[in-house]
Amino acid sequence: MARKKPSTLEHHAGYWLRYVSNHVSHSFARKVESQGVTVAEWVLLRQMFDTGTAHPSQLAESIGMTRGAVSKLVERLCQKKLALRSPSDEDRRYHTIELTAAGKKLVPILAQLADENDHEFFGHLQPEEQARLVKLLQEIVRRHGWKVLPVD
């Protein structure tokens, strides 16, 4: 009995997703690193921009990271003078985190880099094709119930 030949790498949607994702992600990482931050720091900065003053646990929940991971990122952002940690007024055991003026100024610059990166890789698609691609990817995320943001 003849055995069925194994499928090729190129036969799998996951192969093509990874192929595209690697190129898009590496390009964006280089762009934000040119501004002195990592992709993970960008994710937290962007969330903090919308959230305003918050507790690290709130930020962790909103972006799907562990409290420990957020604490490490907050520490790095504080060292870079992009965030400020202050003792909570209600309970000195807790801290609140907020963006500094420099952090608030940096977020729109990084968002523009994200926009440019998307345009570089997906700008050749028609707007309705881009919307359909995003909708398909979001449906995959919903179907699997994924909550943790990919920041690597």
C-alpha positions as CSV (number, residue, x, y, z in Angstrom):
1,M,0.0,0.0,0.0
2,A,1.4,3.4,-1.0
3,R,1.8,5.9,1.7
4,K,0.4,9.4,1.3
5,K,3.1,11.9,0.8
6,P,3.4,14.3,3.8
7,S,2.0,17.8,3.3
8,T,4.5,20.6,2.5
9,L,5.2,23.5,4.8
10,E,3.7,25.8,2.2
11,H,0.4,23.9,2.4
12,H,-0.4,25.2,5.9
13,A,-2.0,28.5,6.8
14,G,0.1,28.6,10.0
15,Y,3.3,28.5,7.9
16,W,2.2,31.6,6.0
17,L,0.9,33.4,9.2
18,R,4.2,32.8,10.9
19,Y,6.1,33.9,7.7
20,V,4.2,37.2,7.5
21,S,4.1,37.7,11.3
22,N,7.9,37.3,11.6
23,H,8.6,40.0,9.0
24,V,5.9,42.4,10.3
25,S,7.0,41.9,13.9
26,H,10.7,42.2,13.3
27,S,10.3,45.3,11.2
28,F,8.1,47.0,13.9
29,A,10.5,45.9,16.7
30,R,13.4,47.7,14.9
31,K,11.2,50.8,14.4
32,V,10.3,51.1,18.1
33,E,13.7,50.2,19.3
34,S,15.0,53.2,17.3
35,Q,12.9,55.2,19.8
36,G,14.5,53.5,22.8
37,V,11.6,51.1,23.7
38,T,10.8,47.5,23.2
39,V,7.5,46.2,21.7
40,A,6.4,45.0,25.2
41,E,7.1,48.5,26.5
42,W,5.1,50.0,23.6
43,V,2.1,47.8,24.4
44,L,2.2,49.0,28.0
45,L,2.8,52.7,27.1
46,R,-0.2,52.6,24.7
47,Q,-2.5,51.1,27.3
48,M,-1.3,53.6,29.9
49,F,-2.0,56.5,27.4
50,D,-5.6,55.5,27.3
51,T,-6.0,54.4,30.9
52,G,-4.3,57.3,32.7
53,T,-3.3,56.8,36.3
54,A,-3.7,53.1,37.2
55,H,-2.6,50.3,39.5
56,P,-0.2,47.8,37.9
57,S,-2.8,45.1,38.5
58,Q,-5.3,47.0,36.4
59,L,-2.8,47.3,33.6
60,A,-1.9,43.7,33.8
61,E,-5.5,42.6,33.5
62,S,-6.3,45.0,30.7
63,I,-3.4,43.8,28.5
64,G,-3.4,40.2,29.5
65,M,0.0,40.1,31.2
66,T,1.0,38.8,34.6
67,R,1.5,41.4,37.3
68,G,5.2,40.4,37.5
69,A,5.7,41.1,33.8
70,V,3.9,44.5,34.1
71,S,6.0,45.3,37.2
72,K,9.2,44.7,35.3
73,L,8.0,46.8,32.3
74,V,6.9,49.6,34.7
75,E,10.4,49.5,36.3
76,R,12.1,49.9,32.9
77,L,9.7,52.7,31.8
78,C,10.4,54.5,35.1
79,Q,14.2,54.1,34.5
80,K,13.7,55.6,31.1
81,K,11.7,58.5,32.6
82,L,8.6,57.5,30.6
83,A,6.4,56.5,33.6
84,L,6.1,57.5,37.2
85,R,5.3,55.3,40.1
86,S,3.6,56.9,43.1
87,P,2.3,55.5,46.4
88,S,-1.5,55.2,46.4
89,D,-3.3,57.8,48.5
90,E,-5.6,55.1,49.9
91,D,-3.0,52.5,50.8
92,R,0.7,53.0,50.9
93,R,1.3,49.3,50.1
94,Y,0.0,50.0,46.6
95,H,1.3,52.2,43.9
96,T,-0.2,53.9,41.0
97,I,1.5,54.3,37.6
98,E,1.2,57.1,35.1
99,L,3.0,58.3,32.0
100,T,5.4,61.2,32.4
101,A,5.2,64.1,29.9
102,A,7.9,62.4,27.9
103,G,5.9,59.1,27.9
104,K,2.8,61.0,26.7
105,K,4.8,62.7,24.0
106,L,6.3,59.4,22.8
107,V,3.1,57.4,22.4
108,P,1.8,59.3,19.3
109,I,5.3,58.9,17.7
110,L,5.2,55.1,18.3
111,A,1.6,54.9,17.1
112,Q,2.7,56.6,13.9
113,L,5.5,54.0,13.5
114,A,2.9,51.2,14.0
115,D,0.7,52.8,11.3
116,E,3.7,53.1,8.9
117,N,4.6,49.5,9.6
118,D,1.0,48.3,8.8
119,H,1.0,50.4,5.6
120,E,4.4,49.0,4.6
121,F,3.1,45.4,4.8
122,F,-0.6,45.7,4.1
123,G,-0.9,49.0,2.2
124,H,-1.1,47.2,-1.1
125,L,-4.4,45.6,0.0
126,Q,-7.6,47.4,-0.7
127,P,-9.3,48.8,2.5
128,E,-12.0,46.1,2.4
129,E,-9.3,43.4,2.0
130,Q,-7.4,44.8,5.0
131,A,-10.7,44.9,7.1
132,R,-11.5,41.3,6.1
133,L,-8.0,40.1,7.0
134,V,-8.3,41.7,10.4
135,K,-11.8,40.4,10.9
136,L,-10.6,36.8,10.1
137,L,-7.7,37.1,12.5
138,Q,-10.0,38.5,15.2
139,E,-12.4,35.6,14.7
140,I,-9.5,33.1,15.2
141,V,-8.6,34.9,18.4
142,R,-12.2,34.9,19.6
143,R,-12.8,31.2,18.7
144,H,-9.8,30.2,20.8
145,G,-10.6,32.6,23.6
146,W,-7.1,34.1,23.7
147,K,-6.7,37.0,26.1
148,V,-2.9,37.4,26.5
149,L,-1.4,39.9,24.1
150,P,1.5,38.7,21.9
151,V,4.4,41.0,22.7
152,D,7.4,38.9,21.7
